[in-house]
Amino acid sequence: MKRAIIVGATSGIGRAVTTALLRQGWQVGIAGRREHLLNELEAEFGAENVVSEVMDVTQSDATLALDRLIARLGEVDLLLFATGVGHQNRDLVEEIELATIRTNCEGMVRVVDHFVNHVKQNPAYNAQHKAHIAVITSVAGTMGIGTAPAYSATKKMQSTYLTALAQLVRMEQLPITLSDIRPGFVRTEILNPDKEYPMVISCEQAAQYIIKGLAHRRRVITFDWRYRCIVFFWRMIPRWLWERMTFVRN
Ligand SMILES: NC(=O)c1ccc[n+]([C@@H]2O[C@H](COP(=O)([O-])OP(=O)(O)OC[C@H]3O[C@@H](n4cnc5c(N)ncnc54)[C@H](OP(=O)(O)O)[C@@H]3O)[C@@H](O)[C@H]2O)c1
């Protein structure tokens, strides 16, 4: 039986991946702030398959909750950081920008670094049995998006951090595989229900792309193919032109 910890499992993509892994027979440790949603998953799949901890990644005691999950599960094969907040914020409400940075940047670093250090100290991990760490970033990290400055910048930060970690893991010869998961639009609570978004997929579809990509231990998982094409061309737009493309609203 394989074991995963999913931080941000209470809704959206994290919840869909949790459900899919449980159906495949994984044992899963789940975390998030909304306790009733954690309990709901535990009740649905049984305490022998799901263990949960309330965790707010912006708080320093998040690492204690992570330690408790690790202690209850034993050797964890996969840590998925599916936590994230994102808002369009054209009025630059400072608290929204700062809260986004605290969750997406500070929260990710707190959880991922703690897990890396756990793997480093645990002899059960080795070249034959590597730990897999994956973070859901976004295609939004490709460029700074005017309507969502903090969101797009935090997503870029997450991807750059993973690149740095991937180099560090090789430097230190740590038994860790890293994956950067970059979805396009997925129908979840993060999207504004009153807005139209192009090329939206369901959480269940997103979960399938993620699980397939993780099974192949892919370093970067961008989906679906339409977003892979968009990102390819998006990257070629020179900065001076991008900054003048004021019709970009999503
Ligand atoms: N949906 C999209 O179109 C899309 C596209 C690209 C990337 N993504 C990324 O996918 C990830 C998942 O988002 P989603 O779309 O599935 O949205 P979601 O349904 O809102 O899920 C966000 C998850 O993050 C958790 N979370 C938020 N703040 C937290 C905190 N302080 N501590 C612990 N957990 C926290 C939430 O749980 P609690 O509220 O219970 O804490 C929830 O489980 C995010 O990183 C997002 O940026 C989404």
The ligand as an SDF file (V2000), in Angstrom:
LIG
                    3D

 48 52  0  0  0  0  0  0  0  0999 V2000
   -8.7140   26.0730  -10.0230 N   0  0  0  0  0  0  0  0  0  0  0  0
   -7.8990   26.5300  -10.9400 C   0  0  0  0  0  0  0  0  0  0  0  0
   -8.3010   27.0070  -12.0140 O   0  0  0  0  0  0  0  0  0  0  0  0
   -6.4120   26.4620  -10.7010 C   0  0  0  0  0  0  0  0  0  0  0  0
   -5.5590   26.6870  -11.7820 C   0  0  0  0  0  0  0  0  0  0  0  0
   -4.1950   26.6310  -11.5900 C   0  0  0  0  0  0  0  0  0  0  0  0
   -3.6870   26.3480  -10.3330 C   0  0  0  0  0  0  0  0  0  0  0  0
   -4.5380   26.1230   -9.2910 N   0  0  0  0  0  0  0  0  0  0  0  0
   -3.9510   25.8740   -7.9700 C   0  0  0  0  0  0  0  0  0  0  0  0
   -4.4560   24.6670   -7.4300 O   0  0  0  0  0  0  0  0  0  0  0  0
   -4.3200   24.7010   -6.0150 C   0  0  0  0  0  0  0  0  0  0  0  0
   -5.6230   24.1970   -5.4100 C   0  0  0  0  0  0  0  0  0  0  0  0
   -6.6340   25.1480   -5.6380 O   0  0  0  0  0  0  0  0  0  0  0  0
   -8.1270   24.7640   -6.0430 P   0  0  0  0  0  0  0  0  0  0  0  0
   -8.3800   25.3500   -7.3670 O   0  0  0  0  0  0  0  0  0  0  0  0
   -8.3530   23.3190   -5.8400 O   0  0  0  0  0  0  0  0  0  0  0  0
   -8.9340   25.6760   -5.0110 O   0  0  0  0  0  0  0  0  0  0  0  0
   -9.7210   25.3380   -3.6660 P   0  0  0  0  0  0  0  0  0  0  0  0
  -10.8510   24.4370   -3.9350 O   0  0  0  0  0  0  0  0  0  0  0  0
  -10.0300   26.6840   -3.0840 O   0  0  0  0  0  0  0  0  0  0  0  0
   -8.6780   24.5670   -2.7680 O   0  0  0  0  0  0  0  0  0  0  0  0
   -7.7230   25.2260   -2.0120 C   0  0  0  0  0  0  0  0  0  0  0  0
   -7.2740   24.3070   -0.8880 C   0  0  0  0  0  0  0  0  0  0  0  0
   -6.2700   25.0110   -0.1490 O   0  0  0  0  0  0  0  0  0  0  0  0
   -6.5770   24.9070    1.2290 C   0  0  0  0  0  0  0  0  0  0  0  0
   -6.0630   26.0690    1.9500 N   0  0  0  0  0  0  0  0  0  0  0  0
   -6.2260   27.3770    1.6650 C   0  0  0  0  0  0  0  0  0  0  0  0
   -5.6160   28.1390    2.5640 N   0  0  0  0  0  0  0  0  0  0  0  0
   -5.0340   27.2770    3.4630 C   0  0  0  0  0  0  0  0  0  0  0  0
   -4.2530   27.4410    4.6310 C   0  0  0  0  0  0  0  0  0  0  0  0
   -3.9390   28.6680    5.0980 N   0  0  0  0  0  0  0  0  0  0  0  0
   -3.8140   26.3530    5.2840 N   0  0  0  0  0  0  0  0  0  0  0  0
   -4.1290   25.1120    4.8380 C   0  0  0  0  0  0  0  0  0  0  0  0
   -4.8650   24.8820    3.7370 N   0  0  0  0  0  0  0  0  0  0  0  0
   -5.3250   25.9610    3.0610 C   0  0  0  0  0  0  0  0  0  0  0  0
   -8.0940   24.8450    1.2900 C   0  0  0  0  0  0  0  0  0  0  0  0
   -8.4890   24.1940    2.4900 O   0  0  0  0  0  0  0  0  0  0  0  0
   -9.1090   24.9600    3.7560 P   0  0  0  0  0  0  0  0  0  0  0  0
   -9.8800   26.1330    3.2720 O   0  0  0  0  0  0  0  0  0  0  0  0
   -9.9520   23.8990    4.3960 O   0  0  0  0  0  0  0  0  0  0  0  0
   -7.9330   25.3160    4.5840 O   0  0  0  0  0  0  0  0  0  0  0  0
   -8.3950   23.9620    0.0790 C   0  0  0  0  0  0  0  0  0  0  0  0
   -8.3000   22.6150    0.4390 O   0  0  0  0  0  0  0  0  0  0  0  0
   -3.9700   26.1390   -5.6540 C   0  0  0  0  0  0  0  0  0  0  0  0
   -2.5990   26.2450   -5.4020 O   0  0  0  0  0  0  0  0  0  0  0  0
   -4.3030   26.9060   -6.9190 C   0  0  0  0  0  0  0  0  0  0  0  0
   -3.5080   28.0680   -7.0650 O   0  0  0  0  0  0  0  0  0  0  0  0
   -5.8820   26.1700   -9.4370 C   0  0  0  0  0  0  0  0  0  0  0  0
  1  2  1  0
  2  3  2  0
  2  4  1  0
  4  5  1  0
  4 48  2  0
  5  6  2  0
  6  7  1  0
  7  8  2  0
  8  9  1  0
  8 48  1  0
  9 10  1  0
  9 46  1  0
 10 11  1  0
 11 12  1  0
 11 44  1  0
 12 13  1  0
 13 14  1  0
 14 15  2  0
 14 16  1  0
 14 17  1  0
 17 18  1  0
 18 19  2  0
 18 20  1  0
 18 21  1  0
 21 22  1  0
 22 23  1  0
 23 24  1  0
 23 42  1  0
 24 25  1  0
 25 26  1  0
 25 36  1  0
 26 27  1  0
 26 35  1  0
 27 28  2  0
 28 29  1  0
 29 30  1  0
 29 35  2  0
 30 31  1  0
 30 32  2  0
 32 33  1  0
 33 34  2  0
 34 35  1  0
 36 37  1  0
 36 42  1  0
 37 38  1  0
 38 39  2  0
 38 40  1  0
 38 41  1  0
 42 43  1  0
 44 45  1  0
 44 46  1  0
 46 47  1  0
M  CHG  2   8   1  16  -1
M  END
$$$$
